């Protein structure tokens, strides 16, 4: 998936809250919904969007599905952000080197 799909999925505050809950570890829909101000079906819909964006995956545990953050989905965001980090570090290095020459 692309970083755009991930950012669009995370643009919704409820989906971010669901995603942050999964950051604490794998959870079933019922467990996630218990701590949210939305219904269990709404949480399922939000998980579907996050899954389509590649940010979460699921596995079967008995009769229920357990959702977890998919590290591969986060890779697209990380790659996109890293380009700015690299530029920022290079600019910082250039500034330090410029100060070293003037001192």
N, C-alpha and C positions, 0 to 999 in steps of 0.2 A: 504494500500500500504506500501511498504518498504521504508526505508530511502535511499536505493540504487537507487530505481526508482526516488525518488524525486531529489537526487543529479544529476543523469544522465539528468533529464529534465532541471535542472537549470544550467547544464554545458555550455549550449549554451548562448552566451552573449545576443542574441536577446530575447530569452525566459526569461532570467533574467530581461531584460528591461520591457518586458510585465508584468512579475510578480510584479516588483517594481511599475509599473503604477497601478496595481490592489491594491497595498498596500495603495494607496491614496483613495481607495473606489471602489465600483462596477462600471464597465464600459462596454459599448457595444463595439463590434469589431470596428465599425466606429470611435468611440472616441479614442480608443487605437491606431488605425492605423493612425489617424490624426497627432499624435505626434511622429511617427516612420518613419525611412528611408526605410521601407519595405511596400509592398502592403497589401491591406486589406485581400486578400486570404492567404498571407503568415502569417499574424497575426492570422487568423483563424486556420491555421495548427499548429502554435506554441501553441495556446490555447488548441487545441486537445491533444497535447503531455502533456501539463501541467494538463489537465483534466484526461488523462489516468494515470498519475502519482499520482493522488489524491490531487493535490495541488490547483486546482480551481474547482469550480462548476458553474453552470449556472441556470438562471431562465428566464422564458418568461415574458416580459413586452410588451404587445401588440403584434406587429409583429416582434419585435427584441428580441434577447437574450442578457441578461446582465450577465457578468462574475464577479465572486468575489473569493477571497481567501477562501479556505475551511480549517477552523481551524483543522478539523480532519486529514487532510493531513499533516499539519505542526507537528502534534503530533509525528509522526514517527521520524522526524528529531530531535525534542526536546528531545525525549527519548534517542536517540542515543548520542546526545551532552551532556545530563545530566550525563551520566556515566563518562565522562571525567571531568566535573565540580565537581562532587562528589569526584573523586580521587584527583583533584587539591586542593580542600578545606581540605581534610584529610591531604595531604602533608603539606599544609600551617599550619594547626593546629599543626601537629607534630613538625614542625620547630619552631613555637612560644613556644611550651611547652619545647622544648630542650633548647631554649635561656633562658626561665624562670628558669630552673633548674641550669644553669651555672652562672647566675647572683647573 
